[in-house]
Amino acid sequence: MIRRIWRSYTTPDNADAYERLVESLIFPAVEGLRLPGYQNMELLRRVSDEEVEFIWVMTFDGPKRPSPQKAEADDTVSVPRAAQELLIRWDERATFYEMRQALPQT
């Protein structure tokens, strides 16, 4: 299993608008790409005093999943203009991790 992780940051005032944009526009657009091995996406949110961090996690599995090294080299993040207007900063590239261990789910 491969996890693609990408971080972005916004102000507390823009956090809800950014989250709505991701949910209504960006996630459906990515799912429409039908990426090889794609399983699901998650959006994590962490609030601090001065900014809000979002972590976007995509999971890939199966025989057509990307290799972490090749995917990271080929993955230039494209941030839509509407998202750029709400963000303070973002990672230029996503990072890819191979999931090595997990506890059983109950």
N, C-alpha and C positions, 0 to 999 in steps of 0.2 A: 504494500500500500504506500502511496506517495501523497504527501501533503504539500500543497503550495501555499505559502504564507506571504501576505502583503500587508503593510501598515500604512495608515494615513492618519492625519491629525487635523482637527478643526477647533473652532472656538465653542464654548458652551452654547452660545446663542445660535450657532449654525448646526449643532449636532443632530437635532431632530430632523431638520430639513435634509441633511446629508443621508441620514438613515432611511428616510422615506424615498429619496432618489435611488439609493442602492436597491431597496426592496421593489420599487415599482418599475425601474428602468434598467438598471445595470444587471441585476441578477437574471431577469428574463432574457436579456440580450445575450449574456454568456451561455445560459442554458440552450438557447437557440443555435449556438455554434456546434453543438453535438461533438465536443472534443473527445478524442479517443481515450477510453478508460475513465471518463468523468463519472463520478458517483454522486457527489453533493457539494454544497457550499454552506458555510457558516459565517456569520458576522458577529464578532465580539466587540464589546464596547467597555472602555475604562475611563472614568471621569477623574480628573485631577482639578486642582484649583484654577489653573490657567488654560487648560486645553482638554480636549476629549480625544482619546486614541481609539481608532478602530482597527481591528485585525480581521482580515478576510482570509478564511481558510477554505481551500478547495481540496477535495479528496479524489484521488484517482486510484483505480485498481483494475486488475485483470490483465490479460495478455497484451493489450494495447496501451497500457499506462506508460507515461513518459519515464525515461531514466532521469534521476535528479540532476546529474552533471550536464547532460545534453539540454534538458528543459531549461535549466538556469541560464545556460549560455545563449539560448534562443529566445528567452522570454523578456522582451522589452515591454514594460507596462505602458498601456495607453489609457490615460485618464481623460474621460470626456470633459468638454469645456464646462458643462453645468456642474460637474463635481469639482473642477478646479476653482470655480468661483466660490465654493463653500469651504474649501480646504486651506489650511495654513501651509502644509507641506505633506509630502508623501514619498515613499520609497521609489527610487527610479527603477529598481528591479525587484521581482519577487524572489523569494528563496524557496528551495525545494528540499524536503526531508523525506528520507525513507523511514517508515514506521517500523520499528524493530520489535517492540514488545507492547502488549496491552493486557490489562486485567480482563478476565471474562466479564461480560455484561450479565446482570441478573434480571 
